[in-house]
Amino acid sequence: MPLMHEKRTGHVSLMTKEDWETSHRTMKRELEIARCGLACCLCSENVTCKGCKRDDFDDLEELIDFIKTGKKMCIDLKPIAREDIETVWKMQVEAFSDLLEKYQDYDMSPAAEDMDKVLARFEQPWTTYFFIMANNEKVGAIRVVDKKDGSRKRISPIWIMPEYRNKGYAQQAILAAEKKYGSTHWCLDTILQEKGNLHLYEKLGYHQTGRIDRVNDHMDIVYYEKD
């Protein structure tokens, strides 16, 4: 499906996200520059375009947001306190409600959990919850499990609120967690049918372990590790 229009010298062509990522990587490798592809007309008409000749954007949504705002996306992970648990629970229910409706996985969906279960998880000594903060707004949350016993660190769950999706926040949150806890020896799981999730994790260096658990006729859980 066409993702964007690319305007060049009087004619209009169509560029998919995959085409953009391929050309972006090629330009970075061969020319050591990155052009947005979304605004080629700006590249020819406006040499001060802030989206031009930058090599620090690996995500299309992040670059588009930069072009629109003139600001590079930056998120922070803010530790969650016990008094925040009700807020966390309400955010979690809202964030996962569309997946619950889609897959009807009432036995395991975060949207079907009560607040006591979230609180019990919070109180585990190896668990840390963080709000994902962008521009002083709570755009989502991430839970990191680190038992410090040689076992893999785990992300479970992570979510971005519906109104903040497709901006690269999930990717930046995972990178921020890896910066805090180390970039290797991680694991996570996700819904096999959610291809956007698979793409995100694989882009960040996670690989499938080969384990897949069937939940119901419409949904499977696939497991990932990062060494």
N, C-alpha and C positions, 0 to 999 in steps of 0.2 A: 504494500500500500504506500502511495506517495506520502512522504513526510513533510516535504518543504518544496518551495519553488526556488530555483536558482536562476537569477537573472543575469544574462550575459549578452552584451552587444546586440540588443534589440530582439533576442529570441528568448523563449522561456523553456527550460527543461525541467524534469522532475528528478529529485534526488531522494533516495530512501535513506533511512538511518544507517543501514549496513553499508551503503555506498559512501556516506559521509565518513564513517569510522575507518573504512579502508583507505580512502584518499587522505584522511587526517594522519593515519599512521605512516603512509608513504611519504607525505610531505615532511613529517617530523624526522623520518629516517634519512631522507635524501637531501632535504633542503634546510633542515633544522629550523623550520618555521611552521606555524599552524594557522590556517585561515578558516574562517567559520563555515564557509559553504552556504550558510543561510543568507548572507548579505554580501554576495559578490559585487553587487553594485556599489556598496560602500567602499569596497577595496579599491575600486577604480576611480571613485569620485571623491573620496574623503580619506586622505592619507593619515588623518589623526584618529581613524576608527580604532576604538579600544579593543576590538575583537581581532585585530590584525597582528600578525607576527608574534603570536604568543605560543609558547610550547608547554604550558603548564595546565592544559585542560585535557583530560582523558575521557570526559563524559559530555555527550552532546547537550543534555539538559543544563549542565553547569555552564557551558559556554553560552548557550542561548540566554540564560539568566543574566550572565555577565554583560552581554550585549545590551539587554533591556535596561539594566540598572546601573551599569558602569562599576559595579562592585563584585569582586570575587567572592563566591559563596564561602562562608565560614561558619562552622557549627562548633558548639561546645557540649561537653557531657557534664551535666550537673548532678551530683549524687542526690538520690532521693532519700528523704527522711521518713520516719514512721508516720508522721502526721500527714504525709502526702499520699498515703496508700489509697485512700478513697478516690482521690483524683486519678491516680494511676489505674485503678480498677475501672473507673468510668471511661477513661481514654481507651483502655484495652478492649472493653466491650464494644465501644463504638468502632474502633479500628478494625476489628475482626468480624463484625456483624455481617458484612457482605459475603465473606467466605463461608460463614456458618450457613447463611441462606442458600448459597450456591451448592455446598457439599453436604449439608445436613449432618455434620459430624458432632453431634451433641455430646458425645462421651469424652471428647478431647479438645474441642475448640476453645481457645482463650475467651471467646465471646460468651461461652456458656458457663464460665467459672464464676463462683461467688467470691465476694471480697475476702472471706476468711482464707480461701486457698491462696490468694495473692499475698495476704499478710503472712501466712505460714512460710511461703517461699521467700519472702523478704527477710524473715528472721533466721533463715539458714545462715550459718557463719561463713559459708563459702560463696554466698550470693551478694552481688551489688547491683542495684537498679540505678539507672541514670535517666534523667530527662534529656532528650536531644533538643538543644536550644539553638535557635537561629533568630537573630535580631530580637533577642529577649523574649521570644515566643516559644512555648512548648510545642514543638512540631511532631514529637513522638517520644518513644522511650526504648531503652535497650536493657536487658538483664545479662550480666556476665557471671558465669559460674567458674570459680577458680579455687579448687580444693588444695592447691599447693602440695600435692602428694605425688606429682609425676604424671597424673592423668591429664588428659587434654582439657584445655579451657573450652568453655562452651558458651555460645550465644543462644539464649532461649528465654523469652522471645525477643524479637525486635519488631517495632511497627512505626509507621509514619501515618499521621492523621490524614484523612481523605483530602482535605483542602490543601495539604502541603506536598502531595505526591508528585512524582515526575520532575523533581528539582535536584535530584542527586543526593538528598539528605541521608538516605539509608547507607549509601556507599561511604559517605564521609563519616557517618557515625561508626561504621565498622572499622574504618581506618583509624579513627580516633581511639577506639577500644584497643586495637592492636598496638597503637603507640603507647598506651598506658600499661598494657599487660605483656607486650612482646608480640611480634608478628608471626610466630610459628607455634605449632602444636595446638591447633584449634579444631573444634568440631561443631557441627550444627545439623539441623534437618529442616526440611521444608516440604511443601506439597508438590509432588512430581508434575501435576497438571498445570502448575503456575509457572509458565515458561519464563516470565520476566524475572522471577526469583532465581531460577536456575542460571539465567544469563548473568545476573548481578554477582552471584557467589562465584561462578566460574571466572568471571572477569577479575575478581579479587584473588584468584589463585587457589580456590577450593576445588577439590576433585571428588567425584562420587566414589563411595567405598564399594559399591556393588550391592549393598543392602537396600532393599525396598520392601516396605511393609504395606500390605493392602488394608485399607480402613473400611471401605465399602465399594460398591460397584462403580463409583465415580471418582474415587480419591485414593491416592497412594502417598506414603511418606518416603522420601528419598534422603539418604544420609550422606553428608559431606565431611571431609577432613582437609586440613591445611597443614602441611609439614614444615 
